[in-house]
Amino acid sequence: MKKFCSELSCLLESEAFKCFLNSDNLHLAQVNALTSLLIKNNIDFDTVFTSKSPRSPAILTVTVVINPLTRITRIFTFSD
């Protein structure tokens, strides 16, 4: 458990995760950095991309699983 807490602390302090939490706009490079960081630290996450349609913009939903009861979900909307 101590190792997981250390990895979680490292993740929360990373620049990619701070951008993830504090921004409504992410660049593709930041999404890739966040994905790499989550995989490297063996942290469960889901990403769902919904493409643009005539009625709605493209949406990226990222959910980071901290533990079975705690999740962090952010929704990013892409506009033209």
URNOR-V189744 format. One record per residue. N is the residue number from 1. SS is DSSP state (H for helix, E for strand, - for the rest). Layout:
n: (N	N)
ss: (SS	SS)
This chain:
n: (1	2	3	4	5	6	7	8	9	10	11	12	13	14	15	16	17	18	19	20	21	22	23	24	25	26	27	28	29	30	31	32	33	34	35	36	37	38	39	40	41	42	43	44	45	46	47	48	49	50	51	52	53	54	55	56	57	58	59	60	61	62	63	64	65	66	67	68	69	70	71	72	73	74	75	76	77	78	79	80)
ss: (-	H	H	H	H	H	H	H	H	H	H	H	H	-	H	H	H	H	H	H	H	H	-	-	-	-	-	H	H	H	H	H	H	H	H	H	H	H	H	H	-	-	-	-	E	E	E	E	E	E	-	-	-	-	-	-	-	E	E	E	E	E	E	E	E	E	E	-	-	E	E	E	E	E	E	E	E	E	-	-)
